Amino acid sequence: MIIDGNYNYYIVALSILIAILASYSALHITSKISHAAGKSKFFWIWAGAFVMGSGVWSMHFVGMLAFHLHVDVRYDVPLTLVSMAASVVASFIAFYATMPKRINWVKIAIGGFFMGSGIVAMHYTGMEAMVMPVKLTYDPLYWTLSAVIALVVSYVALLLFLRFRNSGSSGWLKWASAVVMGFAVCGMHYTGMKAAVFEGHSGMSMDHGAPNVDLFLLYGVTVTIFLILMVSWGAIFFDRHVLEKMAYQDAITGLPNRNEMNRFFDTHEGDESLGVLFLDLDQFKAINDTLGHNIGDLLVQEVGNRLRPFNRNDRQAFRIGGDEFLIVVKNCGQEQAEQLAETILQRIKQPYFIEGNELYVTGSIGISIGSLRGSDRSTLLKTADTAMYKAKGMGKNQYCVYDETMGSREVRRMELEKDLHRALEHNQFFVVYQPKWNVKTNSLFGFEALIRWDHPRLGVVSPVEFISIAEETGFIVPMTRWTLAEACRQCKSWQEAGLVQPVSVNLSIRLFQSGSLHELVQGALDKAGLDPHLLELEITESMVLHDINDIVRQLQAIRAMGVRVSMDDFGTGYSSIGLLDRIPIDALKLDKLFTNDLVTPSKRAIINAIVLMAETLNLEVIAEGVENEEHIRFLTQLGCTVMQGYYYGRPMKTDEVGEWLKKPPAGGSVEVS
């Protein structure tokens, strides 16, 4: 005897509502799966699987409660729990298979198959959990149809998850998708119920009264699913409004931070043209050092306030660290980026009034234009950063657009930095010597030792290129150690050959910061067996501003050894005139900036003043950049008698020095004992 049941349509409506809400929650959580990293990604996968799996399961059992069979029905608890586990585990496998940002149809097929199989297993295991005095069989046609619907529902669900996983919106489209999913899930359930055939035995009693609903089970399942949904929504709300704010928003400016920048780029991988503007404040360090970090933070906060109005749907400003900001513009061309950069610079340079201080700060902007398909984000950021430093080099308070020429220089610089560390091991460095001449005695006054790099592929690289790289990387320390040792060895060789002339070697501030300068100089002298008075060390005037007391202490120790010290490029850096009486030096070297402009009366007046000051302080004055007899005449008239430049000799290798010694400048003499 076939037993027919009927439905309580209010409870059917409740099952559909549960399916829709579970689908909506699952669509929400998929965005967290996409953006999460590390262990948090697995947390959100389990959360999504639990919400989706338990939602489908709850909808199933509420739908079962809506069905009245007119017989006493109970449920086997272990089988009921197994059915729920099947739904959750199948959802987890499906989410895990489609977790990567780039997936193919094979992974979608695998994920959909497991999810659909899990729903089928959940449904029919749940049906087997029914304990009742009737026999349960299935109509093959409807059973097959329910399985097909489960697979279709699963594939639709995964496609919707992929569609919404990069979107945090909760608009009508997501609700419409949740409704479609909810009805599809219910369609599978009620098709499966249609497949069920209940056969009773003859003579069994039937309850034809009002449907007897197990209210405890109904309320238990309903309350449970709503608790699950509320917890999932609560977790998403907390993540979005608390944790996400902490992780993706800068605490000082309120602008999106570097994490949000990375997320922004993650969602814009394609041919879309992006304009990247890298903004760096020009005088920020000076403000931090003089007024304190509190004022610096308030200044950064105010800059953030000025950048915030530039945020629109097609562009976003980020604070990526310190005094660095990034503005990314979608569908951006060069002209649009330049106009925006000009507007930003005008806004930034307006005066700031912070705690009684009136501050004037400018910015430098580097611009890079490109797509994420044509180049990765690191390339766009690096090129914008390179252009920003170019803008600073051009005088600050301006912008610079990255071009291929700039890129070639950057590639060359990276190649030089990479090869620099091997140059010392492979003996690619050599030293050249430029003579100094005393016009008063018309005789040689010593040599300056200058390092050169013979690159195996690029040829002789200018020191202008590689010295700055060595300074930044710290390689200047071993490089100077080698130069010092080589210069001392050569000076000793000349001394043994009868040419007793001092050599001078340039020092970097890095040598003073290393704390090993005294040992380095003493080691070079001892190894070469050179008298200390034949060695001279050259410093620049800006060095003494780093730590005047420490610099003076180390220079005093050097001079106590008998080594001479001179100040190179005097008059071109930060003026140290007020400290000259404290700095233990023996000579000043005038930069060629003065020599090249001797026709200007003001320049001659400055040189004369320096010479008079040097005489008072008992210092020698050496003029660099002397290239013709007119330079010599003017400098001699001004009281400068020691000179160095191309007129007397270019920097020469040791064999060239030998030839030069045979034929020194006209009328001059070189004593060789």
C-alpha positions in Angstrom: 0.0 0.0 0.0 1.5 3.3 -1.1 1.2 6.1 1.4 0.9 9.7 0.2 2.0 12.6 2.4 1.2 16.3 2.3 3.0 19.5 3.0 2.7 22.4 5.5 3.3 25.2 3.1 4.3 27.7 5.8 7.1 25.4 6.8 8.0 24.9 3.1 8.3 28.7 2.8 10.5 28.7 5.9 12.8 26.1 4.3 13.1 28.3 1.1 13.9 31.3 3.3 16.6 29.4 5.1 18.2 28.3 1.8 18.2 31.9 0.5 19.8 33.3 3.7 22.4 30.6 3.8 23.3 31.2 0.1 23.6 35.0 0.8 25.9 34.4 3.7 28.0 32.0 1.7 28.4 34.6 -1.1 29.6 37.1 1.5 32.2 34.8 2.9 33.7 33.9 -0.5 35.1 37.5 -0.7 37.0 36.7 2.6 38.3 33.5 1.1 39.7 35.4 -1.9 41.5 38.2 0.2 42.6 36.2 3.2 46.1 34.8 3.4 47.8 32.0 5.5 45.8 30.4 8.2 43.0 32.9 8.0 42.2 31.7 4.5 41.5 28.2 5.8 39.4 29.7 8.6 37.2 31.5 6.0 37.0 28.3 3.9 35.8 26.3 6.8 33.4 29.2 7.8 32.0 29.3 4.2 31.7 25.5 4.0 30.0 25.4 7.4 27.5 28.1 6.6 26.7 26.6 3.1 26.7 23.0 4.3 24.7 23.6 7.4 22.3 25.9 5.6 21.5 23.2 3.0 21.2 20.6 5.7 18.9 22.8 7.8 16.8 23.5 4.8 16.5 19.8 4.1 15.3 18.9 7.7 12.9 21.8 7.8 11.6 20.6 4.5 11.3 17.1 6.0 9.3 18.5 8.9 7.0 20.2 6.4 6.1 16.8 5.0 3.4 14.9 6.9 3.2 11.2 6.2 0.3 10.3 8.7 2.5 7.9 10.5 4.8 8.2 13.5 8.3 9.4 12.3 11.4 9.7 14.4 15.0 10.4 13.4 18.2 8.4 14.0 20.6 10.9 15.6 24.0 9.5 14.3 22.7 9.3 10.7 21.4 12.8 11.0 24.8 14.1 12.1 26.5 12.1 9.3 24.2 13.8 6.7 25.2 17.2 8.0 28.9 16.3 8.0 28.6 15.2 4.4 27.2 18.5 3.3 29.8 20.6 5.2 32.8 18.5 4.0 31.6 18.5 0.4 31.3 22.3 0.5 34.8 22.6 2.0 36.3 20.5 -0.8 34.5 22.6 -3.4 35.7 25.9 -1.9 39.2 24.5 -1.5 39.4 23.4 -5.2 38.3 26.8 -6.4 40.5 28.8 -3.9 43.3 29.9 -6.3 42.9 33.3 -7.9 43.3 31.7 -11.4 41.4 28.5 -11.8 40.5 26.4 -14.8 37.4 24.5 -15.8 38.8 21.2 -14.5 39.0 22.5 -11.0 35.4 23.9 -11.3 34.3 20.5 -12.6 36.0 18.7 -9.6 34.6 21.1 -7.0 31.1 21.0 -8.5 31.1 17.2 -8.6 32.1 16.9 -4.9 29.7 19.6 -3.8 26.8 18.0 -5.8 27.7 14.5 -4.5 27.8 15.8 -1.0 24.3 17.4 -1.3 22.9 14.1 -2.7 24.6 12.1 0.1 23.3 14.6 2.7 19.7 14.3 1.4 19.5 10.6 1.0 21.4 9.9 4.2 18.9 12.2 6.0 16.1 10.2 4.4 17.6 7.0 5.7 17.7 8.6 9.2 13.9 8.5 9.2 12.6 5.8 11.6 9.0 4.9 10.7 6.8 1.8 10.3 6.9 2.0 6.4 9.2 0.8 3.7 11.1 3.5 1.8 12.1 3.1 -1.9 12.8 5.5 -4.7 11.5 6.2 -8.2 14.6 5.9 -10.4 13.6 8.7 -12.7 13.1 11.3 -10.0 16.1 10.0 -8.1 18.3 10.6 -11.2 16.6 14.0 -11.8 17.3 15.1 -8.1 21.0 14.1 -8.5 21.3 16.0 -11.8 19.7 19.1 -10.1 22.1 18.8 -7.2 25.1 18.8 -9.6 23.6 21.8 -11.6 23.0 23.7 -8.3 26.5 23.0 -7.2 28.1 24.3 -10.5 25.8 27.4 -10.4 26.8 28.0 -6.8 30.5 27.8 -7.5 30.2 30.1 -10.5 28.4 32.6 -8.4 31.1 32.3 -5.6 33.8 33.0 -8.2 31.7 36.0 -9.5 31.4 37.5 -6.0 34.6 36.6 -4.3 36.3 39.8 -5.4 33.3 41.9 -4.4 32.4 43.1 -0.9 29.2 44.7 -2.0 25.8 43.5 -0.8 23.7 44.9 -3.6 20.6 43.6 -5.3 22.6 41.4 -7.7 24.0 39.4 -4.8 20.5 39.0 -3.2 19.1 38.0 -6.6 21.8 35.3 -6.9 21.1 34.1 -3.4 17.4 33.8 -4.3 18.3 31.7 -7.4 20.6 29.5 -5.3 18.0 29.1 -2.6 15.2 28.0 -5.0 17.6 25.7 -6.8 18.6 24.0 -3.5 15.0 23.6 -2.6 14.2 22.3 -6.0 16.7 19.5 -5.5 15.3 18.7 -2.1 11.6 18.5 -3.2 12.5 16.6 -6.3 14.3 14.1 -4.0 11.2 14.0 -1.9 9.1 13.3 -5.0 11.4 10.4 -5.7 10.6 8.8 -2.3 8.0 6.0 -2.3 6.5 5.1 1.1 5.0 1.6 1.2 2.9 0.6 4.3 1.6 -2.9 5.2 -2.0 -3.8 5.2 -3.9 -3.3 8.5 -1.6 -0.5 9.8 -3.2 2.4 11.6 -3.1 5.8 9.9 -3.4 9.2 11.5 -5.7 11.3 9.2 -6.1 14.2 11.6 -4.3 17.4 11.5 -0.5 17.1 10.8 1.4 16.4 14.0 4.5 18.5 13.7 7.4 17.8 15.9 7.7 21.4 17.2 10.7 20.8 19.3 12.7 19.5 16.3 11.3 22.3 14.1 12.2 25.0 16.5 15.5 23.4 17.3 16.6 23.3 13.6 15.2 26.7 12.9 16.9 28.4 15.9 20.2 26.6 15.1 20.3 27.8 11.5 19.5 31.3 12.5 22.2 31.2 15.1 24.6 30.0 12.5 23.6 32.8 10.1 23.8 35.4 12.8 27.2 34.2 13.9 28.5 34.2 10.3 27.1 37.7 9.7 28.5 38.9 13.0 31.9 37.5 12.1 31.8 39.3 8.7 30.6 42.5 10.3 33.4 42.4 12.9 35.9 41.6 10.2 34.8 44.4 7.9 34.3 47.1 10.5 37.0 46.3 13.1 39.6 43.9 11.9 39.6 45.1 8.3 39.9 48.7 9.5 42.9 47.8 11.6 44.6 45.8 8.8 43.8 47.9 5.8 43.6 51.5 7.1 46.4 53.7 8.1 46.1 54.7 11.7 47.5 58.3 11.3 45.9 59.5 8.1 42.8 57.3 7.8 43.8 56.6 4.2 44.1 53.0 2.9 47.5 51.5 3.7 49.9 49.2 1.9 47.8 46.1 2.6 44.8 47.8 0.9 47.1 48.8 -2.0 48.0 45.2 -2.5 44.3 44.2 -2.4 43.5 46.9 -4.9 46.1 45.6 -7.4 44.8 42.0 -6.8 41.4 43.0 -8.1 42.7 44.9 -11.2 44.8 42.3 -13.0 44.1 42.9 -16.7 44.6 45.3 -19.6 43.2 48.3 -17.8 45.7 51.2 -17.9 46.7 52.4 -14.5 48.5 55.6 -13.6 50.7 55.3 -10.5 51.8 58.5 -8.8 54.5 58.1 -6.1 54.5 61.1 -3.8 57.3 61.8 -1.3 57.5 64.9 0.9 60.7 66.9 0.4 61.5 68.3 3.8 60.0 65.7 6.1 63.1 64.4 7.7 64.3 67.9 8.7 60.9 68.6 10.3 61.0 65.3 12.2 64.6 66.0 13.4 64.0 69.6 14.5 60.4 69.7 15.7 60.0 66.0 16.8 58.1 63.0 15.6 54.8 64.2 17.1 54.8 67.2 14.7 55.9 64.9 11.9 52.9 62.7 12.5 50.5 65.6 12.6 52.0 66.9 9.3 51.5 63.5 7.7 47.9 63.5 9.0 47.3 66.9 7.4 48.8 65.7 4.1 46.4 62.7 4.2 43.5 65.1 4.7 44.6 67.1 1.6 44.9 63.9 -0.4 41.5 62.4 0.7 39.4 64.6 -1.6 41.2 63.2 -4.6 39.6 59.8 -3.9 36.9 58.8 -6.4 35.6 55.7 -8.0 38.4 55.7 -10.6 41.3 56.6 -8.3 42.5 56.0 -4.8 45.2 57.5 -2.5 47.2 55.2 -0.2 49.8 55.9 2.5 52.5 53.3 2.1 54.9 54.4 4.8 56.6 57.3 6.5 56.1 60.3 4.2 55.3 58.2 1.1 52.0 58.2 -0.6 50.7 56.4 -3.7 47.8 57.6 -5.9 46.5 55.0 -8.4 44.2 56.1 -11.2 42.2 53.7 -13.4 42.1 54.1 -17.2 44.7 56.8 -17.0 46.8 58.4 -19.7 50.0 60.5 -19.3 48.3 63.8 -19.8 45.7 63.1 -17.1 48.4 61.9 -14.7 50.4 65.0 -15.2 47.4 67.3 -14.6 46.6 65.4 -11.4 50.3 65.5 -10.2 50.3 69.3 -10.8 47.1 69.7 -8.8 48.4 67.6 -5.9 51.7 69.5 -5.8 49.8 72.8 -5.6 47.7 71.4 -2.8 50.7 70.0 -0.9 52.8 73.1 -0.9 50.2 75.3 0.8 51.3 76.3 4.3 50.6 74.0 7.3 49.7 75.5 10.7 50.5 72.8 13.3 50.6 73.5 17.1 51.9 77.1 16.6 54.3 76.2 13.8 53.9 77.5 10.3 55.4 74.8 8.0 56.1 75.0 4.3 56.5 71.6 2.7 56.7 70.5 -0.9 56.5 67.1 -2.6 58.1 65.3 -5.4 56.0 62.9 -7.6 57.1 60.1 -9.9 54.6 58.9 -12.5 54.4 55.5 -14.1 51.8 54.4 -16.7 51.1 50.8 -17.5 48.8 47.8 -17.1 49.1 44.8 -14.7 48.9 42.4 -17.6 51.9 44.0 -19.4 53.9 44.4 -16.2 53.5 43.3 -12.5 52.8 45.7 -9.7 56.4 45.7 -8.5 57.5 47.1 -11.9 54.9 49.8 -11.8 55.9 50.8 -8.2 59.6 50.6 -8.9 59.4 52.7 -12.0 57.2 55.3 -10.3 59.8 55.3 -7.4 62.6 55.8 -9.9 60.8 58.8 -11.5 60.2 60.3 -8.0 63.9 60.3 -7.2 64.5 61.8 -10.6 62.1 64.6 -9.7 63.9 65.2 -6.4 67.2 65.4 -8.4 65.7 68.0 -10.7 65.1 70.3 -7.8 62.1 68.9 -5.9 58.5 70.3 -5.8 57.9 68.9 -9.3 56.8 65.7 -11.0 58.6 63.4 -13.4 57.2 60.8 -15.8 59.1 57.5 -16.1 60.5 56.8 -19.6 62.7 54.0 -21.1 65.8 56.1 -20.9 65.4 56.3 -17.1 64.7 52.6 -17.2 68.0 51.9 -19.0 69.9 53.9 -16.4 68.2 52.0 -13.6 69.0 48.6 -15.3 72.6 49.7 -15.7 72.7 50.8 -12.1 71.4 47.5 -10.9 73.9 45.7 -13.0 76.7 47.8 -11.6 75.5 47.1 -8.0 75.4 43.4 -8.7 78.9 43.3 -10.3 80.5 45.7 -7.8 80.9 43.0 -5.2 82.8 40.7 -7.6 85.0 43.5 -8.9 87.3 43.4 -5.9 87.7 39.6 -6.0 88.4 39.6 -9.8 91.0 42.5 -9.6 88.9 44.8 -11.8 89.8 48.0 -9.8 92.9 50.0 -10.5 94.3 53.3 -9.2 95.3 56.4 -11.1 97.3 59.3 -9.8 96.9 63.0 -10.5 99.8 65.3 -9.6 99.6 68.4 -7.5 101.9 71.3 -8.3 103.5 74.0 -6.3 103.7 77.1 -8.5 105.8 79.0 -6.0 108.7 76.4 -6.1 107.6 75.2 -9.6 107.8 71.6 -8.4 105.8 68.5 -7.7 103.8 68.6 -4.5 102.4 65.0 -4.4 99.7 62.8 -6.0 96.0 62.2 -5.4 95.1 58.5 -5.7 91.8 57.9 -7.5 90.1 54.5 -7.9 88.8 53.4 -11.3 86.8 50.3 -12.3 87.6 48.4 -15.5 84.3 46.5 -16.0 84.8 43.3 -18.2 81.8 44.2 -20.4 81.1 47.9 -19.9 84.7 49.1 -20.0 86.0 51.8 -17.6 83.1 52.9 -15.5 83.1 56.5 -14.2 83.5 56.9 -10.5 80.5 59.2 -10.6 78.4 56.1 -11.3 79.9 53.5 -8.9 81.1 55.5 -5.9 77.5 56.5 -5.0 76.4 52.8 -5.3 79.3 51.8 -3.1 78.3 54.4 -0.6 74.7 53.2 -0.4 75.6 49.5 -0.2 78.4 50.0 2.3 80.9 48.4 -0.2 82.8 51.7 0.0 84.6 50.4 3.2 86.4 47.4 1.6 86.9 49.4 -1.6 88.6 52.2 0.3 90.7 49.7 2.3 92.0 48.3 -1.0 92.6 51.8 -2.4 94.5 52.8 0.7 96.7 49.7 0.7 97.4 50.1 -3.0 98.2 53.8 -2.7 100.6 53.2 0.2 102.3 50.3 -1.6 102.8 52.5 -4.7 104.1 55.4 -2.7 106.6 53.2 -0.9 107.7 51.8 -4.4 108.3 55.4 -5.6 110.2 56.2 -2.4 112.5 53.3 -2.9 113.0 54.5 -6.5 114.1 57.9 -5.2 110.7 59.7 -5.7 109.6 60.9 -2.3 106.2 62.4 -2.8 103.1 62.0 -0.6 99.8 60.5 -1.8 96.3 61.4 -0.8 93.3 59.1 -0.6 89.6 60.1 -0.4 87.6 58.9 2.6 83.8 58.3 2.9 81.7 59.0 6.0 81.1 55.3 6.1 84.7 54.8 7.2 84.1 57.0 10.2 80.8 55.3 11.0 82.5 51.9 10.9 84.7 52.8 13.9 87.7 51.0 12.3 89.3 53.9 10.5 92.4 54.2 12.8 93.1 50.4 12.5 92.5 50.5 8.7 95.0 53.3 8.2 97.6 51.9 10.5 97.3 48.5 8.8 97.9 50.0 5.4 100.9 51.9 6.6 102.4 48.9 8.3 101.8 46.5 5.4 103.5 48.9 3.0 106.2 50.1 5.5 105.4 53.7 4.6 106.2 56.7 6.7 102.9 58.3 7.9 103.9 61.8 6.8 103.8 60.5 3.2 100.0 59.7 3.5 97.2 62.3 3.3 93.5 61.6 3.8 90.9 63.8 2.2 87.4 64.3 3.7 84.5 66.5 2.6 83.1 69.3 4.6 79.6 67.8 4.9 81.0 64.8 6.8 81.6 66.8 9.9 77.9 67.6 10.3 77.1 64.0 11.0 78.7 63.8 14.4 81.2 66.6 14.9 82.6 65.3 18.2 83.2 61.7 16.9 84.7 63.0 13.6 87.1 65.3 15.4 88.1 62.5 17.8 89.0 60.1 15.0 90.8 62.8 12.9 92.9 63.7 16.0 93.9 60.1 16.3 94.8 60.0 12.6 96.9 63.1 12.8 98.6 61.9 16.0 100.0 59.1 13.8 101.6 61.7 11.5 99.1 61.4 8.7 98.0 64.6 7.1 94.3 65.5 6.6 92.8 67.8 4.0 89.2 69.0 3.4 88.2 68.3 -0.2 85.6 70.2 -2.3 85.6 73.1 0.2 82.8 75.6 -0.4 80.4 73.3 -2.3 78.7 71.4 0.6 77.1 72.5 3.8 79.4 75.3 5.0 81.7 74.3 7.9 83.5 77.6 8.2 82.3 78.0 11.8 83.8 74.7 12.7 87.2 75.1 10.9 89.0 76.0 14.1 87.8 72.8 15.7 88.4 70.3 12.8 92.0 68.9 12.9 93.1 69.4 9.2 96.2 70.6 7.4 94.8 71.8 4.1 91.7 73.1 2.2 91.0 72.0 -1.4 89.0 74.6 -3.4 86.5 73.0 -5.6 86.8 73.6 -9.4 83.5 75.4 -9.1 85.6 78.4 -8.0 88.4 77.9 -10.6 86.0 77.7 -13.5 84.5 81.1 -12.7 87.6 83.2 -11.9 86.5 86.0 -14.2 83.7 86.8 -11.8 84.9 89.4 -9.3 82.7 87.9 -6.5 84.3 84.5 -7.0 87.8 86.0 -6.8 86.8 87.9 -3.6 85.6 84.6 -2.1 88.8 82.8 -3.0 90.9 85.6 -1.5 88.9 85.5 1.7 89.4 81.8 1.9 93.1 82.1 1.4 93.4 84.8 4.1 91.4 82.7 6.5 93.5 79.6 5.7 96.7 81.6 6.4 95.3 82.7 9.8 94.5 79.1 10.6 97.8 77.8 9.3 96.2 75.8 6.6 97.4 75.2 3.0 95.1 76.0 0.1 95.0 73.7 -2.9 93.0 74.8 -6.0 91.4 72.0 -8.1 90.3 72.2 -11.8 93.3 74.2 -13.1 93.2 73.9 -16.9 95.0 76.9 -18.3 97.6 79.6 -17.6 94.9 82.2 -17.0 93.7 80.1 -14.0 97.3 79.9 -12.7 97.7 83.7 -13.0 94.5 84.6 -11.2 95.0 82.0 -8.4 98.6 83.1 -7.9 97.5 86.7 -7.6 95.0 85.6 -5.0 97.6 83.9 -2.9 97.0 80.3 -3.8 100.2 78.5 -4.7 99.4 74.7 -4.8 97.3 73.6 -7.8 95.8 70.4 -9.3 94.2 70.0 -12.7 94.5 68.9 -16.3 97.0 71.6 -17.0 99.6 69.8 -14.8 98.4 66.3 -15.6 95.4 64.1 -15.9 94.8 61.1 -13.6 97.4 58.5 -14.8 98.3 54.9 -14.3 101.7 54.2 -12.7 103.4 53.5 -16.1 102.1 56.8 -17.4 103.3 58.6 -14.3 106.8 57.3 -15.2 106.5 59.0 -18.6 105.1 62.2 -17.1 108.0 62.4 -14.7 110.4 62.5 -17.6 108.7 65.5 -19.0 106.9 67.5 -16.3 105.1 70.9 -16.9 107.1 73.5 -18.7 109.8 75.0 -16.5 109.1 72.5 -13.7 111.3 70.1 -11.9 110.8 66.7 -10.2 113.5 65.7 -7.8 114.4 62.0 -7.9 117.2 60.9 -5.6 
